[in-house]
Amino acid sequence: MSFTSRSVQRGRINMEEELPDDIYDRVSDLSERGNDLLEAGQADAAIVAWQSALALLPEPRRKWEAAMWLHASIGDAQQQQGETEAALLSFQEAAESADGYANGFVQLGIGTCLFDLGRKAESTDHLLRAFMAEGEEIFEESDPKYFDHLRSQKLID
């Protein structure tokens, strides 16, 4: 699974208001810095950049779509590092931010973490939500075991 917060730019607009330009610019810069650091293999530094961007968001932070993408980026980096429990918490934060509960990538992150933690029955709903939101394509960069799990449950063909 791979995700970068380049999509954070979508987070500028909340249904009711926009981030102030100065905050938006700083969040975007830190998001890009985090992406570059992760691509360079510096996951810990990327996480610090994304956490710094989160700290800039006005309260309540969860209302901003940027919070969802930043938490998802952090979770993705943590998962890549094998920090599955921490990644699960980050993806759950993403799910509780903006419309994260309906985001296929966020649901995939929660589902894969639960699966890898041995909580396969609990992972099923989240993996299925990811499939329903994005189709089979969302599983393309993931280990086939997650998609196979849905098949084994006879939830998809």
Disulfide bonds with the S-S distance in Angstrom:
none
